[in-house]
Amino acid sequence: MSLAQRQKQLSEVSTAAFQISDIETMCILKEELNECSDASRKEALLKQIMTHHKEAEKYRSIYREFNALLLESERLFEQYKVALGLESR
């Protein structure tokens, strides 16, 4: 798989993971957890929060990999420009 194909794939996966992570919902659940006094309800809320947290962490991981690929692309492009004698001035 080429670098460009991997970047496109990561971009699509990242977008999907971000949509699933639903950070706004996680914040609402945390507020509800803080205000809740029922132990069983708190446990259920905590499970929901952890699910959202795992998805958000997955998104961050994909995002870091995508950024690393972008940096690699930029590095390769700079090498290409140097090879062609088009160095940045």
C-alpha positions as CSV (number, residue, x, y, z in Angstrom):
1,M,0.0,0.0,0.0
2,S,1.4,3.4,-0.9
3,L,1.8,6.2,1.5
4,A,-1.0,8.2,-0.1
5,Q,-3.3,5.2,0.0
6,R,-2.5,4.7,3.7
7,Q,-3.1,8.3,4.5
8,K,-6.5,8.2,2.7
9,Q,-7.4,5.0,4.6
10,L,-6.4,6.5,8.0
11,S,-8.3,9.7,7.2
12,E,-11.5,7.7,6.6
13,V,-11.0,5.5,9.7
14,S,-10.2,8.5,11.8
15,T,-13.4,10.3,10.7
16,A,-15.4,7.2,11.6
17,A,-13.7,6.7,14.9
18,F,-14.3,10.4,15.8
19,Q,-18.0,10.1,15.0
20,I,-18.3,7.0,17.2
21,S,-16.3,8.6,20.1
22,D,-19.0,11.3,20.6
23,I,-17.0,13.4,23.1
24,E,-20.0,15.6,23.7
25,T,-22.1,12.6,24.9
26,M,-19.2,11.5,27.1
27,C,-19.2,14.9,28.8
28,I,-22.9,14.8,29.4
29,L,-22.6,11.3,30.9
30,K,-19.8,12.6,33.2
31,E,-22.0,15.4,34.4
32,E,-24.8,13.0,35.1
33,L,-22.5,10.7,36.9
34,N,-21.3,13.5,39.2
35,E,-24.9,14.4,40.0
36,C,-26.1,10.9,40.5
37,S,-26.5,9.3,43.9
38,D,-27.8,5.9,42.9
39,A,-24.9,3.3,42.9
40,S,-26.4,1.1,40.2
41,R,-27.1,4.0,37.9
42,K,-23.5,5.3,38.5
43,E,-22.1,2.0,37.5
44,A,-24.1,2.0,34.3
45,L,-23.0,5.5,33.5
46,L,-19.4,4.7,34.2
47,K,-19.6,1.7,31.7
48,Q,-21.0,4.1,29.1
49,I,-18.3,6.6,29.7
50,M,-15.6,4.0,29.5
51,T,-17.0,2.9,26.1
52,H,-16.8,6.4,24.8
53,H,-13.4,6.9,26.3
54,K,-12.0,3.8,24.5
55,E,-13.4,5.1,21.2
56,A,-11.9,8.5,21.8
57,E,-8.5,6.9,22.6
58,K,-8.8,4.9,19.4
59,Y,-9.4,8.1,17.5
60,R,-6.4,9.8,19.1
61,S,-4.2,6.8,18.2
62,I,-5.3,6.9,14.5
63,Y,-4.8,10.7,14.5
64,R,-1.2,10.3,15.8
65,E,-0.5,7.7,13.1
66,F,-2.0,9.9,10.4
67,N,0.1,12.9,11.6
68,A,3.3,10.7,11.5
69,L,2.4,9.8,7.9
70,L,1.9,13.5,7.0
71,L,5.3,14.3,8.4
72,E,6.9,11.5,6.5
73,S,5.2,12.7,3.3
74,E,6.6,16.2,3.9
75,R,10.1,14.8,4.5
76,L,9.9,12.8,1.3
77,F,8.7,15.8,-0.7
78,E,11.5,17.9,0.6
79,Q,14.0,15.2,-0.5
80,Y,12.3,15.1,-3.9
81,K,12.6,18.9,-4.2
82,V,16.3,18.7,-3.3
83,A,16.9,16.0,-5.8
84,L,15.3,18.1,-8.5
85,G,17.3,21.2,-7.4
86,L,14.1,23.0,-6.2
87,E,15.3,23.5,-2.7
88,S,13.2,25.8,-0.5
89,R,14.7,29.3,-0.2
